[in-house]
């Protein structure tokens, strides 16, 4: 029955993505940014789905399972930083990207208003492809983990199925197919998470007693101050706040602001995004805490904490409902991977090999190339979805977010100075974790961003 529910739901999600072909055209503009015709509510739901997919349902729940209430900084520090960036970036981005006729995030970032810096555009395009392949691999791996936990399939099976789906979505309607499926799966998942919280309230422990149950397992699970944060809770929280602000450096997310109908659509898009985001975060954290309470007492059970959500659903819901939740989770990871693949494809044709920028066929060939690269990384890369996502997110926040701030504020920055800022930022980020071993104290992506932002500010010219 789980497999039946999964198959039915996947067919529905797949059909929605395929239906987008009726609205799509053969234009590159439509394939990459949906002709700037998406409604603000649809764009907001799509953006939150792209943000809250494999990372939220697999990685963040696993983090909450392991660390308890400390995860509040991960969720709500991230939201606060994200909200700050939305207050001054997205509206200007929508207006300026249309004025400059930008079809990719790298193309926008390379343009200081006097035309694109070709060298900088190629560098940014190349970085986009590398980082988003890493991020898309995390989504494919998350889908594989979910199928393994509930259907006992090999993780590689899920990776291969996901690869086929991503190619199909991309070929059907480009970013519009991704947005349409985002809307469907985000709606299903938020109600599924609410249902799971209600069932755990009845079958595991009442919500009011959840804190006591966690305290009995380990008093440290109730602490808002992480035990391994050697620089204190303030520095730890600041790291996740900056991670949230770094959302403006994520091409697969920020591209949504370029697809809406007008600059005036951004406030509605923002309200939709944060309403759904806050609800997702609350439900995700509660489910992660319930998972710890339920599975901790089963000493004979050995499992990857990152699959706590599908296993908790399997333990408490009817099999057909488990199938629907699994399908929504799988579709969420695939549509996010699709967004990342399309953003990478845009960089290949619009930023790196610009002689093919008007070729619809070249865009699709680039898409297949990126999907295959992401699949290979998923097959041989690190097993932790959380680690893969946070590494990719941190690298993009370090390299792209400071430059995004500079562009919307009208600052100028040459390719040479950008390389200095981004390069030293990346060195600082990687050195923070792998040389100083302080990754648990402060999110290393925040360190990279702060160094890169400081250098960008110092090296930029003012108009």
C-alpha positions, 0 to 999 in steps of 0.5 A: 500500500505504501508503494501504491500511495507513492506511485499514485502521488508521483504520477500526480506530481509528474503530471503537473510538471508535464502539464506545464508544457501547455504553457511553455514556448520554445523561447530561451526566455521562457525556459529559464525565467518563464517569460517573467510571467509567474504570479507572486503567490506561485513564485513564493510557494516555489521559492519556499519549496526550493529552500525547504526540500531535502535539507529541511525534510532530511538534513534539518530533521536529522540535526534536530534529532541529534541536538534537540532545542539547539536547532531553534537557532538553525531554523529561526536564525536562518529565517531572520537573516533571510527576512533581512535580505528580502527587505532590500534585495529582491525588489531591486533585483526584479527591476534591475534584472529586467532593465539589464535583460538578465536571464541568469543570476551570474549574468545579473551579478556580472553587470554593473549597469554599464554592460556585463564584465565578460571575464567576471560573467564566465567566472561566476557562471563556472562557480554556479555550475560547480556549486549547484551540481554539489547542491543538486547531488544532495537533493538526489541523495536525499530522495535515495535515502527516503526511498531506502528508509520506507521501501527498502530500495537501494539508495542508488535506485532513488538517485537514478529515478530522480535523475530521470525525473529531473531531466523530464521536468526540465525538458517539459517546461523548464523552470515553469515545470519546476514551479508548478510541481513546487506548488503541489508538493509544498502544499501536500507536505505542509499538511502532511507534517501537520498531520504527523505532529497531530498523530504523534501528539496522540500516539507518542506523547502529548505536545505539552509533555514533549519537553519532559520526555526529551529531558528524561532522555538527555537534559542537553536536548533541552538546552538552547546553547549547544554543548560544542559551541566553543565561542558561545551561543551568540556566535553560534546563532549569528552564524545561522543568521548570516546563513539565512542572509546568504539566501540571496547568493543561491541562484536557484532561489533568487531566480524566482524573484526574476520570474514574477510578473513585476517589481510590485509582485515582490511584497506578495511573494515575500508574504507567501514565502515567509508564511509557509517558511515559518510553518514548515520550520515549526512543524519540522522542528517538532517532528524532529523532536518527536522522532528523538522521543519515539526512536530513542527507546528502541535500543535494537533499532539502528538507523540513519537519523536523517531518515527519521521523518519517513520512518516516523511516518511509517510507524504512525500513519496508514501505509497509503498516507506514508506513500503520499508523504514519501512521494511529496518528499521525493518530488520536493527534492527532485523539483529543487534539484531541477531548479538548481540544474536549470540555474546551472544550465542558464550559466552554461549557455548565458554566461560561459558559452554565450554564442549558444545563448539563444539556442533552445536546444543548447539549453537542453543539452546543458541541462542533461550535462549538469544532471549527469554530473550531479548524479555522479556526485550523488553516487560517490560524494559524502553520505550526509545530506546536511553536510552537502547542503551546508557546504554548497550553501556556504560557498554560494553565500560566500561568493555570490551574496556580497556581490548581490548586495553590491549590485543592488546598491549600485556599487562597482567591482572589477573581476580582479577585485571580485576574485580577491574577495571571493577567493579569500572568503572561500579560503577563510570558510574552508580553513575555519572548519578544516584547519581551525576545527571551529565549524561547530562553533560558528557556521563556516559559511558565515565566516566566509561571507563576512570576510568576502563582504568586508573585502567587497565593501572595501574594494568596491567603487561607489556610483 
